[in-house]
Amino acid sequence: MRSFETVSLQPKLFSNKQLVTLVIPLIVERTLNVSIGFADTVMIASVGEAAVSSIALVDSINNLFVFLFSSMAAGGAVVVGQYIGQRNAQKAGDAAKQLIYTSTFFALLFTIAFLIFNRSILGALYGDLDAQVMNNAQIYFAITAISYPLLGLYNSGAALFRAMGNSRISMQVSFIMAVSNIIGNALLIYVAHMGVLGAGLATLGSRLIAAVVMLILVIKKSDKIRIVRLHRIHFEWPMVRRILRIGIPNGIESGMFHIGKILVQSLTATFGTTALAANAIANSIASMVNIPGGAMGLATLIVVGQCMGAGEVEQAEYYSKKLIKVTYATLAILAAVLFLSTEALVGLFKLSAASTGLAIQILKLFFIMNAFIWPLAFARPQTLRAAGDVRFTMTVSIASMWTFRIGLSYVLGRSLGMGLQGIWIAMYIDWVCRATCFTIRFHKGAWKLKTVI
């Protein structure tokens, strides 16, 4: 077997310029996705607390399925990426068509279920809500559920362009969706005074625009993916099984992760207003901090997937190590800057003195732990997923999440009286478990023997 150093002398599949061109748009796109939720909350706040509460409750459900559809699309794009690595445009196109059909079909099933059982689902999750909040939640839930197939189509297209190494397209369409959503909110909430209905219609409209634009771009001719007769819907079950073999474990892992976060959030609520406020601010800042790391993880999925498809296993290992180093460097710089400015950053939110102090304590430890552990816990497993080692990543992630992130949160937070600090410490222990398992798996090399296509 050639050594790692020998790989550096071989013709590389990706230049440094190509990696930068791939990563930068991913960072911009993820920033847009995070910031648009913040903009939505600010704009609906003018309608009143009932509107804000109803949208927040429904979005906790919607976010679960947003990540579910995104994870399934990313998993399916691994299959497409490996065909691209083989330079088989026809097979890549066939896989792309089946990914679009499958994602849209699953999204449509959820739409139908949520429209039929709208009030029952909200009642089961949140109990007896205030009548106005429940009414608003039902309206917003129904309208956003209608947009699920559009979201499935958009996510499939975005994943396909990333698989081709063209993350600029998904960034541009994401920008169009974000801007159209803000404009729609402004017109329907501020001008037409449609309240929650307006917010829901703005979301539906922006996703419709994004889905149509993405569909037009996907069916254009490409050297890497050749999609023909997309309108003639036909499921090729062998290809669908390949996609689902990667996409379903990815989706289950993402779904269980977000269900776990909802459960931890319910525990946080028992610690009082101070803990809730501090936790909300800390989570908001943490989500922004991990944008570069998440983008590097997506880049790893794309690059390693193409290397494995091309049969360049050593290059897959080379780029995985290279990208993890960049992730560490990026998060270390962010940690240093934010650690020194934590007080000023939290002060922008104008919380009470107690909430401010608690948020500062949590974030200072978070910045350190994030820089040291997060890359191995969340960016490293993307290499395994790109190679098709998805059952291992799913099993480790779910077991660690429910044992440490959830179970230990109750032990440290409630039983030992550590409160919110205990919940965050339990999260770090979850990270350590993941990082350890994924690092051992990576260095043992079992992922190199996996086959996807």
Contacts in CASP RR format, 6 or more apart in sequence:
PFRMAT RR
TARGET T0000
AUTHOR 0000-0000-0000
METHOD contacts of the structure
MODEL  1
MRSFETVSLQPKLFSNKQLVTLVIPLIVERTLNVSIGFADTVMIASVGEA
AVSSIALVDSINNLFVFLFSSMAAGGAVVVGQYIGQRNAQKAGDAAKQLI
YTSTFFALLFTIAFLIFNRSILGALYGDLDAQVMNNAQIYFAITAISYPL
LGLYNSGAALFRAMGNSRISMQVSFIMAVSNIIGNALLIYVAHMGVLGAG
LATLGSRLIAAVVMLILVIKKSDKIRIVRLHRIHFEWPMVRRILRIGIPN
GIESGMFHIGKILVQSLTATFGTTALAANAIANSIASMVNIPGGAMGLAT
LIVVGQCMGAGEVEQAEYYSKKLIKVTYATLAILAAVLFLSTEALVGLFK
LSAASTGLAIQILKLFFIMNAFIWPLAFARPQTLRAAGDVRFTMTVSIAS
MWTFRIGLSYVLGRSLGMGLQGIWIAMYIDWVCRATCFTIRFHKGAWKLK
TVI
1 314 0 8 1.000
2 10 0 8 1.000
2 314 0 8 1.000
4 314 0 8 1.000
4 317 0 8 1.000
4 318 0 8 1.000
4 321 0 8 1.000
6 314 0 8 1.000
7 314 0 8 1.000
7 315 0 8 1.000
7 317 0 8 1.000
7 318 0 8 1.000
8 318 0 8 1.000
10 314 0 8 1.000
10 315 0 8 1.000
12 315 0 8 1.000
13 85 0 8 1.000
13 303 0 8 1.000
13 306 0 8 1.000
13 307 0 8 1.000
13 310 0 8 1.000
13 312 0 8 1.000
13 315 0 8 1.000
13 319 0 8 1.000
14 22 0 8 1.000
14 303 0 8 1.000
14 306 0 8 1.000
14 319 0 8 1.000
18 165 0 8 1.000
19 299 0 8 1.000
19 303 0 8 1.000
19 323 0 8 1.000
21 167 0 8 1.000
21 168 0 8 1.000
22 162 0 8 1.000
22 165 0 8 1.000
22 167 0 8 1.000
22 299 0 8 1.000
22 302 0 8 1.000
22 303 0 8 1.000
23 167 0 8 1.000
23 295 0 8 1.000
23 296 0 8 1.000
23 299 0 8 1.000
25 167 0 8 1.000
25 168 0 8 1.000
25 170 0 8 1.000
25 171 0 8 1.000
26 162 0 8 1.000
26 167 0 8 1.000
26 171 0 8 1.000
26 294 0 8 1.000
26 295 0 8 1.000
26 298 0 8 1.000
26 299 0 8 1.000
27 291 0 8 1.000
27 292 0 8 1.000
27 295 0 8 1.000
28 171 0 8 1.000
28 175 0 8 1.000
29 167 0 8 1.000
29 170 0 8 1.000
29 171 0 8 1.000
29 174 0 8 1.000
29 175 0 8 1.000
29 295 0 8 1.000
30 291 0 8 1.000
30 294 0 8 1.000
30 295 0 8 1.000
31 288 0 8 1.000
31 291 0 8 1.000
32 171 0 8 1.000
32 174 0 8 1.000
32 175 0 8 1.000
32 178 0 8 1.000
33 174 0 8 1.000
33 178 0 8 1.000
34 287 0 8 1.000
34 288 0 8 1.000
34 291 0 8 1.000
35 178 0 8 1.000
36 177 0 8 1.000
36 178 0 8 1.000
36 181 0 8 1.000
36 182 0 8 1.000
37 59 0 8 1.000
38 284 0 8 1.000
39 178 0 8 1.000
39 181 0 8 1.000
39 182 0 8 1.000
39 185 0 8 1.000
40 55 0 8 1.000
40 181 0 8 1.000
40 185 0 8 1.000
40 199 0 8 1.000
40 203 0 8 1.000
41 52 0 8 1.000
41 55 0 8 1.000
41 56 0 8 1.000
43 182 0 8 1.000
43 185 0 8 1.000
43 186 0 8 1.000
43 189 0 8 1.000
43 190 0 8 1.000
43 199 0 8 1.000
44 51 0 8 1.000
44 52 0 8 1.000
44 55 0 8 1.000
44 185 0 8 1.000
44 189 0 8 1.000
44 195 0 8 1.000
44 196 0 8 1.000
44 199 0 8 1.000
45 51 0 8 1.000
45 52 0 8 1.000
46 189 0 8 1.000
46 190 0 8 1.000
47 189 0 8 1.000
47 195 0 8 1.000
47 196 0 8 1.000
50 130 0 8 1.000
50 132 0 8 1.000
50 133 0 8 1.000
50 136 0 8 1.000
51 136 0 8 1.000
51 195 0 8 1.000
51 196 0 8 1.000
51 199 0 8 1.000
53 133 0 8 1.000
53 136 0 8 1.000
54 133 0 8 1.000
54 134 0 8 1.000
54 135 0 8 1.000
54 136 0 8 1.000
54 137 0 8 1.000
54 140 0 8 1.000
54 196 0 8 1.000
55 136 0 8 1.000
55 137 0 8 1.000
55 140 0 8 1.000
55 196 0 8 1.000
55 199 0 8 1.000
57 122 0 8 1.000
57 125 0 8 1.000
57 126 0 8 1.000
57 129 0 8 1.000
57 133 0 8 1.000
57 137 0 8 1.000
58 122 0 8 1.000
58 137 0 8 1.000
58 140 0 8 1.000
58 141 0 8 1.000
58 144 0 8 1.000
60 262 0 8 1.000
60 265 0 8 1.000
61 121 0 8 1.000
61 125 0 8 1.000
61 141 0 8 1.000
62 144 0 8 1.000
63 258 0 8 1.000
64 255 0 8 1.000
64 258 0 8 1.000
64 259 0 8 1.000
64 262 0 8 1.000
65 110 0 8 1.000
65 148 0 8 1.000
65 151 0 8 1.000
66 151 0 8 1.000
67 254 0 8 1.000
67 255 0 8 1.000
67 257 0 8 1.000
67 258 0 8 1.000
68 251 0 8 1.000
68 254 0 8 1.000
68 255 0 8 1.000
68 258 0 8 1.000
69 103 0 8 1.000
69 106 0 8 1.000
69 107 0 8 1.000
69 148 0 8 1.000
69 151 0 8 1.000
69 152 0 8 1.000
69 155 0 8 1.000
70 155 0 8 1.000
70 159 0 8 1.000
70 254 0 8 1.000
71 247 0 8 1.000
71 250 0 8 1.000
71 251 0 8 1.000
71 253 0 8 1.000
71 254 0 8 1.000
71 255 0 8 1.000
72 102 0 8 1.000
72 103 0 8 1.000
72 106 0 8 1.000
72 155 0 8 1.000
72 247 0 8 1.000
72 248 0 8 1.000
72 250 0 8 1.000
72 251 0 8 1.000
73 99 0 8 1.000
73 103 0 8 1.000
73 152 0 8 1.000
73 155 0 8 1.000
73 156 0 8 1.000
73 157 0 8 1.000
73 158 0 8 1.000
73 159 0 8 1.000
74 159 0 8 1.000
74 162 0 8 1.000
74 247 0 8 1.000
74 250 0 8 1.000
74 298 0 8 1.000
74 301 0 8 1.000
75 159 0 8 1.000
75 243 0 8 1.000
75 246 0 8 1.000
75 247 0 8 1.000
75 250 0 8 1.000
75 385 0 8 1.000
75 390 0 8 1.000
76 95 0 8 1.000
76 99 0 8 1.000
76 159 0 8 1.000
76 243 0 8 1.000
76 246 0 8 1.000
76 247 0 8 1.000
76 250 0 8 1.000
77 99 0 8 1.000
77 159 0 8 1.000
77 160 0 8 1.000
77 162 0 8 1.000
77 163 0 8 1.000
77 301 0 8 1.000
77 302 0 8 1.000
78 163 0 8 1.000
78 246 0 8 1.000
78 247 0 8 1.000
78 301 0 8 1.000
78 305 0 8 1.000
78 385 0 8 1.000
78 386 0 8 1.000
78 388 0 8 1.000
78 452 0 8 1.000
79 95 0 8 1.000
79 99 0 8 1.000
79 239 0 8 1.000
79 242 0 8 1.000
79 243 0 8 1.000
79 246 0 8 1.000
79 452 0 8 1.000
79 453 0 8 1.000
80 92 0 8 1.000
80 93 0 8 1.000
80 95 0 8 1.000
80 96 0 8 1.000
80 99 0 8 1.000
80 159 0 8 1.000
80 160 0 8 1.000
80 163 0 8 1.000
80 225 0 8 1.000
81 92 0 8 1.000
81 163 0 8 1.000
81 164 0 8 1.000
81 302 0 8 1.000
81 305 0 8 1.000
81 306 0 8 1.000
81 309 0 8 1.000
82 305 0 8 1.000
82 306 0 8 1.000
82 308 0 8 1.000
82 309 0 8 1.000
82 452 0 8 1.000
82 453 0 8 1.000
83 91 0 8 1.000
83 92 0 8 1.000
83 93 0 8 1.000
83 95 0 8 1.000
83 309 0 8 1.000
83 453 0 8 1.000
84 92 0 8 1.000
84 163 0 8 1.000
84 164 0 8 1.000
84 224 0 8 1.000
84 225 0 8 1.000
84 306 0 8 1.000
84 309 0 8 1.000
85 305 0 8 1.000
85 306 0 8 1.000
85 307 0 8 1.000
85 309 0 8 1.000
85 310 0 8 1.000
85 311 0 8 1.000
86 309 0 8 1.000
86 310 0 8 1.000
86 453 0 8 1.000
87 310 0 8 1.000
89 222 0 8 1.000
89 223 0 8 1.000
89 224 0 8 1.000
89 225 0 8 1.000
89 226 0 8 1.000
90 226 0 8 1.000
91 453 0 8 1.000
92 224 0 8 1.000
92 225 0 8 1.000
92 226 0 8 1.000
93 225 0 8 1.000
93 226 0 8 1.000
93 227 0 8 1.000
94 236 0 8 1.000
94 239 0 8 1.000
95 239 0 8 1.000
95 242 0 8 1.000
95 243 0 8 1.000
96 156 0 8 1.000
96 160 0 8 1.000
96 218 0 8 1.000
96 225 0 8 1.000
96 227 0 8 1.000
97 227 0 8 1.000
97 230 0 8 1.000
98 235 0 8 1.000
98 236 0 8 1.000
98 239 0 8 1.000
98 240 0 8 1.000
98 243 0 8 1.000
99 156 0 8 1.000
99 159 0 8 1.000
99 160 0 8 1.000
99 243 0 8 1.000
100 153 0 8 1.000
100 156 0 8 1.000
100 157 0 8 1.000
100 218 0 8 1.000
100 230 0 8 1.000
101 233 0 8 1.000
101 235 0 8 1.000
101 240 0 8 1.000
102 235 0 8 1.000
102 240 0 8 1.000
102 243 0 8 1.000
102 244 0 8 1.000
103 152 0 8 1.000
103 153 0 8 1.000
103 155 0 8 1.000
103 156 0 8 1.000
104 149 0 8 1.000
104 152 0 8 1.000
104 153 0 8 1.000
104 156 0 8 1.000
107 148 0 8 1.000
107 149 0 8 1.000
107 151 0 8 1.000
107 152 0 8 1.000
107 153 0 8 1.000
108 148 0 8 1.000
108 149 0 8 1.000
110 145 0 8 1.000
110 148 0 8 1.000
111 145 0 8 1.000
111 146 0 8 1.000
111 148 0 8 1.000
111 149 0 8 1.000
114 121 0 8 1.000
114 141 0 8 1.000
114 142 0 8 1.000
114 145 0 8 1.000
114 148 0 8 1.000
115 142 0 8 1.000
115 145 0 8 1.000
115 146 0 8 1.000
118 138 0 8 1.000
118 141 0 8 1.000
118 142 0 8 1.000
118 145 0 8 1.000
119 134 0 8 1.000
119 138 0 8 1.000
121 141 0 8 1.000
122 129 0 8 1.000
122 134 0 8 1.000
122 137 0 8 1.000
122 138 0 8 1.000
122 141 0 8 1.000
123 129 0 8 1.000
123 134 0 8 1.000
126 137 0 8 1.000
129 137 0 8 1.000
136 196 0 8 1.000
139 196 0 8 1.000
139 197 0 8 1.000
139 200 0 8 1.000
140 196 0 8 1.000
140 197 0 8 1.000
140 199 0 8 1.000
140 200 0 8 1.000
143 197 0 8 1.000
143 200 0 8 1.000
143 201 0 8 1.000
143 203 0 8 1.000
143 204 0 8 1.000
144 200 0 8 1.000
144 203 0 8 1.000
144 204 0 8 1.000
146 204 0 8 1.000
147 203 0 8 1.000
147 204 0 8 1.000
147 205 0 8 1.000
147 207 0 8 1.000
147 208 0 8 1.000
150 204 0 8 1.000
150 207 0 8 1.000
150 208 0 8 1.000
150 210 0 8 1.000
150 211 0 8 1.000
151 207 0 8 1.000
151 211 0 8 1.000
152 211 0 8 1.000
153 211 0 8 1.000
153 214 0 8 1.000
153 215 0 8 1.000
154 173 0 8 1.000
154 177 0 8 1.000
154 207 0 8 1.000
154 210 0 8 1.000
154 211 0 8 1.000
154 214 0 8 1.000
157 170 0 8 1.000
157 214 0 8 1.000
157 215 0 8 1.000
157 217 0 8 1.000
157 218 0 8 1.000
158 169 0 8 1.000
158 170 0 8 1.000
158 173 0 8 1.000
158 174 0 8 1.000
158 214 0 8 1.000
159 170 0 8 1.000
160 218 0 8 1.000
160 225 0 8 1.000
161 167 0 8 1.000
161 169 0 8 1.000
161 170 0 8 1.000
161 217 0 8 1.000
161 218 0 8 1.000
162 170 0 8 1.000
162 298 0 8 1.000
162 301 0 8 1.000
162 302 0 8 1.000
163 225 0 8 1.000
163 302 0 8 1.000
163 306 0 8 1.000
164 222 0 8 1.000
164 224 0 8 1.000
164 225 0 8 1.000
165 302 0 8 1.000
167 298 0 8 1.000
167 299 0 8 1.000
167 302 0 8 1.000
169 217 0 8 1.000
173 210 0 8 1.000
173 213 0 8 1.000
173 214 0 8 1.000
173 217 0 8 1.000
174 210 0 8 1.000
176 209 0 8 1.000
176 210 0 8 1.000
176 213 0 8 1.000
177 206 0 8 1.000
177 207 0 8 1.000
177 209 0 8 1.000
177 210 0 8 1.000
178 206 0 8 1.000
180 202 0 8 1.000
180 205 0 8 1.000
180 206 0 8 1.000
180 209 0 8 1.000
180 210 0 8 1.000
181 202 0 8 1.000
181 203 0 8 1.000
181 205 0 8 1.000
181 206 0 8 1.000
183 202 0 8 1.000
184 198 0 8 1.000
184 201 0 8 1.000
184 202 0 8 1.000
184 205 0 8 1.000
184 206 0 8 1.000
185 198 0 8 1.000
185 199 0 8 1.000
185 202 0 8 1.000
187 202 0 8 1.000
188 194 0 8 1.000
188 195 0 8 1.000
188 197 0 8 1.000
188 198 0 8 1.000
188 199 0 8 1.000
188 201 0 8 1.000
188 202 0 8 1.000
189 195 0 8 1.000
189 198 0 8 1.000
189 199 0 8 1.000
189 202 0 8 1.000
192 198 0 8 1.000
194 201 0 8 1.000
215 230 0 8 1.000
218 227 0 8 1.000
218 230 0 8 1.000
219 227 0 8 1.000
219 230 0 8 1.000
242 452 0 8 1.000
242 453 0 8 1.000
245 390 0 8 1.000
245 452 0 8 1.000
246 385 0 8 1.000
246 388 0 8 1.000
246 390 0 8 1.000
246 452 0 8 1.000
247 390 0 8 1.000
249 390 0 8 1.000
249 391 0 8 1.000
249 393 0 8 1.000
249 394 0 8 1.000
250 385 0 8 1.000
250 390 0 8 1.000
250 394 0 8 1.000
252 394 0 8 1.000
252 398 0 8 1.000
253 390 0 8 1.000
253 393 0 8 1.000
253 394 0 8 1.000
253 397 0 8 1.000
253 398 0 8 1.000
256 397 0 8 1.000
256 398 0 8 1.000
256 401 0 8 1.000
256 402 0 8 1.000
257 397 0 8 1.000
257 398 0 8 1.000
257 401 0 8 1.000
260 401 0 8 1.000
260 402 0 8 1.000
260 405 0 8 1.000
260 406 0 8 1.000
263 406 0 8 1.000
264 405 0 8 1.000
264 406 0 8 1.000
264 409 0 8 1.000
264 423 0 8 1.000
265 279 0 8 1.000
267 409 0 8 1.000
267 410 0 8 1.000
267 413 0 8 1.000
267 414 0 8 1.000
267 423 0 8 1.000
268 275 0 8 1.000
268 276 0 8 1.000
268 279 0 8 1.000
268 420 0 8 1.000
268 423 0 8 1.000
269 276 0 8 1.000
270 414 0 8 1.000
271 413 0 8 1.000
271 419 0 8 1.000
271 420 0 8 1.000
273 355 0 8 1.000
274 352 0 8 1.000
274 354 0 8 1.000
274 355 0 8 1.000
274 358 0 8 1.000
275 358 0 8 1.000
275 419 0 8 1.000
275 420 0 8 1.000
277 351 0 8 1.000
277 352 0 8 1.000
277 355 0 8 1.000
277 359 0 8 1.000
278 351 0 8 1.000
278 355 0 8 1.000
278 356 0 8 1.000
278 357 0 8 1.000
278 358 0 8 1.000
278 359 0 8 1.000
278 362 0 8 1.000
278 420 0 8 1.000
279 359 0 8 1.000
279 362 0 8 1.000
279 420 0 8 1.000
279 423 0 8 1.000
281 346 0 8 1.000
281 349 0 8 1.000
281 351 0 8 1.000
281 355 0 8 1.000
281 359 0 8 1.000
282 359 0 8 1.000
282 362 0 8 1.000
282 363 0 8 1.000
282 366 0 8 1.000
282 424 0 8 1.000
285 338 0 8 1.000
285 345 0 8 1.000
285 346 0 8 1.000
285 363 0 8 1.000
286 363 0 8 1.000
286 366 0 8 1.000
286 370 0 8 1.000
289 331 0 8 1.000
289 334 0 8 1.000
289 338 0 8 1.000
289 366 0 8 1.000
289 367 0 8 1.000
289 370 0 8 1.000
290 370 0 8 1.000
290 374 0 8 1.000
290 378 0 8 1.000
292 327 0 8 1.000
292 330 0 8 1.000
292 331 0 8 1.000
292 334 0 8 1.000
293 327 0 8 1.000
293 330 0 8 1.000
293 331 0 8 1.000
293 374 0 8 1.000
293 375 0 8 1.000
293 378 0 8 1.000
293 379 0 8 1.000
294 378 0 8 1.000
294 379 0 8 1.000
296 323 0 8 1.000
296 324 0 8 1.000
296 326 0 8 1.000
296 327 0 8 1.000
296 330 0 8 1.000
296 375 0 8 1.000
296 379 0 8 1.000
297 323 0 8 1.000
297 327 0 8 1.000
297 378 0 8 1.000
297 379 0 8 1.000
297 382 0 8 1.000
298 382 0 8 1.000
299 323 0 8 1.000
300 319 0 8 1.000
300 320 0 8 1.000
300 323 0 8 1.000
300 324 0 8 1.000
300 379 0 8 1.000
300 382 0 8 1.000
300 383 0 8 1.000
300 386 0 8 1.000
301 382 0 8 1.000
301 385 0 8 1.000
301 386 0 8 1.000
302 386 0 8 1.000
303 316 0 8 1.000
303 319 0 8 1.000
303 323 0 8 1.000
303 386 0 8 1.000
304 316 0 8 1.000
304 319 0 8 1.000
304 320 0 8 1.000
304 382 0 8 1.000
304 383 0 8 1.000
304 386 0 8 1.000
304 387 0 8 1.000
305 316 0 8 1.000
305 386 0 8 1.000
305 387 0 8 1.000
307 313 0 8 1.000
307 315 0 8 1.000
307 316 0 8 1.000
307 319 0 8 1.000
308 316 0 8 1.000
308 386 0 8 1.000
308 387 0 8 1.000
308 388 0 8 1.000
308 452 0 8 1.000
309 452 0 8 1.000
309 453 0 8 1.000
313 448 0 8 1.000
316 383 0 8 1.000
316 386 0 8 1.000
316 387 0 8 1.000
316 448 0 8 1.000
317 448 0 8 1.000
320 380 0 8 1.000
320 383 0 8 1.000
320 442 0 8 1.000
323 379 0 8 1.000
324 375 0 8 1.000
324 376 0 8 1.000
324 379 0 8 1.000
324 380 0 8 1.000
327 375 0 8 1.000
327 379 0 8 1.000
328 371 0 8 1.000
328 375 0 8 1.000
331 370 0 8 1.000
331 371 0 8 1.000
331 374 0 8 1.000
331 375 0 8 1.000
332 371 0 8 1.000
334 367 0 8 1.000
334 371 0 8 1.000
335 367 0 8 1.000
335 368 0 8 1.000
335 370 0 8 1.000
335 371 0 8 1.000
338 345 0 8 1.000
338 363 0 8 1.000
338 367 0 8 1.000
339 364 0 8 1.000
339 367 0 8 1.000
339 368 0 8 1.000
342 360 0 8 1.000
342 363 0 8 1.000
342 364 0 8 1.000
342 367 0 8 1.000
343 360 0 8 1.000
345 363 0 8 1.000
346 356 0 8 1.000
346 357 0 8 1.000
346 359 0 8 1.000
346 360 0 8 1.000
346 363 0 8 1.000
347 356 0 8 1.000
349 356 0 8 1.000
349 359 0 8 1.000
351 359 0 8 1.000
358 420 0 8 1.000
358 421 0 8 1.000
361 421 0 8 1.000
362 420 0 8 1.000
362 421 0 8 1.000
362 424 0 8 1.000
365 424 0 8 1.000
365 428 0 8 1.000
366 424 0 8 1.000
369 428 0 8 1.000
369 431 0 8 1.000
373 428 0 8 1.000
373 431 0 8 1.000
373 432 0 8 1.000
373 435 0 8 1.000
374 431 0 8 1.000
376 434 0 8 1.000
376 435 0 8 1.000
376 438 0 8 1.000
376 439 0 8 1.000
377 430 0 8 1.000
377 431 0 8 1.000
377 432 0 8 1.000
377 434 0 8 1.000
377 435 0 8 1.000
377 438 0 8 1.000
378 431 0 8 1.000
378 434 0 8 1.000
380 435 0 8 1.000
380 438 0 8 1.000
380 439 0 8 1.000
380 442 0 8 1.000
381 393 0 8 1.000
381 396 0 8 1.000
381 397 0 8 1.000
381 434 0 8 1.000
381 438 0 8 1.000
383 442 0 8 1.000
383 447 0 8 1.000
384 390 0 8 1.000
384 392 0 8 1.000
384 393 0 8 1.000
384 438 0 8 1.000
384 441 0 8 1.000
384 442 0 8 1.000
384 447 0 8 1.000
385 393 0 8 1.000
387 447 0 8 1.000
387 448 0 8 1.000
387 450 0 8 1.000
387 452 0 8 1.000
388 447 0 8 1.000
388 450 0 8 1.000
388 451 0 8 1.000
388 452 0 8 1.000
389 441 0 8 1.000
389 446 0 8 1.000
389 447 0 8 1.000
389 450 0 8 1.000
392 441 0 8 1.000
392 446 0 8 1.000
392 447 0 8 1.000
393 438 0 8 1.000
396 433 0 8 1.000
396 434 0 8 1.000
396 437 0 8 1.000
396 438 0 8 1.000
397 434 0 8 1.000
400 430 0 8 1.000
400 433 0 8 1.000
400 434 0 8 1.000
400 437 0 8 1.000
401 430 0 8 1.000
403 430 0 8 1.000
403 433 0 8 1.000
404 426 0 8 1.000
404 427 0 8 1.000
404 429 0 8 1.000
404 430 0 8 1.000
404 433 0 8 1.000
405 426 0 8 1.000
405 427 0 8 1.000
405 430 0 8 1.000
406 426 0 8 1.000
407 426 0 8 1.000
408 426 0 8 1.000
408 429 0 8 1.000
408 430 0 8 1.000
409 422 0 8 1.000
409 423 0 8 1.000
409 426 0 8 1.000
409 427 0 8 1.000
411 426 0 8 1.000
412 418 0 8 1.000
412 419 0 8 1.000
412 422 0 8 1.000
412 423 0 8 1.000
412 425 0 8 1.000
412 426 0 8 1.000
413 419 0 8 1.000
413 420 0 8 1.000
413 421 0 8 1.000
413 422 0 8 1.000
413 423 0 8 1.000
413 426 0 8 1.000
416 422 0 8 1.000
418 425 0 8 1.000
441 447 0 8 1.000
END
